[in-house]
Amino acid sequence: MSFHAKDFAGSHCGCRYQQDYRPTLGRDGKKESGTLEVIKFYYDGAIRFEQHCYGEAATFVFGVWASGMDADGTLHWVLPDRRKSYYDEAYLPKKLDRVDEDGSLYFDGSVFPWKLADDFAEDKRWGYPKWKVMLGKLTGKGKK
């Protein structure tokens, strides 16, 4: 099967897929906090991974852009300089294996799906305002 990043972007700006909440155990074996992993596919083919933390100190943990995805589903992450930015490669999906009937994505041989959570109209934080999205859709040109 051949995969194309734009196929997962939905009908607007892009789509956000996420895995279910995963608790993190503390040293005492009790649930301490948890993380939410998100992968976003944009209308222009851009791909972004983000990790967010739940719990008492809920916050954004890190995010990484991909330079693209091969037709076989292999993702190419653009990893920032570790001296300037935190990220954990262990969380980054490496290859999209399949898409099931309901549109859930499966990466790296896992049986746990990344489910469609949102078909968003804009993502201002990363340079996707509504007007640019509409212009890109009308002209066929994406984000540069």
N, C-alpha and C positions, 0 to 999 in steps of 0.2 A: 504494500500500500504506500502511496506517495502522500506526504504531508506538506502543507504550505501554511505558514504562520498566519497569513491574512484570512484563511478559512475559519479561524477560531475567534476572529475579532467581532463577530456579530454585525448588527445593522447600523450601529452608530459610531462612536469613537473607538470602542474596544470592549473586550469582555474580561472579567476577572474570574478566575477559577481558584478554588481553595480546597485544602484538605481540612478535615475536621480537627477541632481542638485536640492538641496532644499534651497531656499533662507531663510535667517534669517532676521527678521525685527528688526530695531533699535528702540529706544525709541520714535522716531518721526513717526514711522509707515512706514518708507521708507526702501527699501532693503539695508541692511548693508553688508552682505556677504552671503556665502552659504557653505554647506557641501556636501561632496561626501562620501557615505558609500560603502565600498567594502568588499566582503567576498571571500576568496580564498580557494579552495579545492585542495590539493596536491595529487600526485600519491600514496603516502604512507598512505593516510587517514588523514593527518593533516589538520586542519582547522584554518584559521586566519581571524579576523575581523579588518578592519582599517577604521579610519575616517580621511578625509583630508578636509582642509578649502580652500575655494576659496576667491577671492577678492584681495584687496591690499596687504594683508599679507598672501598670500597662503602658506600653510605648512601642514605637517603631524601633526595631533592632538593627536591621540592615537591608539594603536593596542592591541589586546588581542588574545591569542591562546585558542583553545578549546581542551579539553582532548578527545573529541569524540562526536559522534552523535548516538543516539539510532535508532533502526530500525523504530520507529514511528516518527522520525525526530527531537526529542528533542536534543538540543545542550547543551553541558556541558562546560561552559567557565571557564578557570583557571584565576581567578581574582588576579592581583598583589596586594601587600601591598599598601594601599592608602597613606601611609606616604612616599613611594618611587616612586610612579607612578600615573599619572592621568588617569582616565577612567570614562566613563559615562554609567552605566548599562542600562539606558533608551534606548540607541541606539542599544544595542545588540539583535539580533534576538534570540528568545527562542525556536521556533519550526518550522520546515519546514512542511508546510501543503500540498503543491502540487507542481507539475511540469507540465507546460502546453506543448502543442504540439511543440512550438518553443524552448523549453528548459529553459524558464524563470522560476525562483524559486519564490515561494510565502511563506512568513513567517507570523506567528502569526495572521492569519485571515485577513491580509491586501489584498486589491485589487491592490496594487501597486507592480509591478514585479521587481525582481532583474534580470537584463538581462545579458547574457553572453557578456563580453566586451573583453576578451582576453584568448587565449589558449597559455600560455607562455612556452618557452623551458627551462628557468632557472629563478631562483630567488636567486641570490647570497647573497643578504642582509640577508636572513633567512636560509642560508646553503644549497641551492639547485643549485650547479653549474651543467653545462651540463654533465660533465663526471660522476658525481655521479648519475644523473638522468638516464643516459644510463646504467650505471652499475646496478642500482636498477631494471630497466626494464628487463635487461638480466638475472639477477640472481633471480629476484622475491623478492628481499629484499629492503625495503625502508629505509628512514632516521632513524637512531637510536637516 
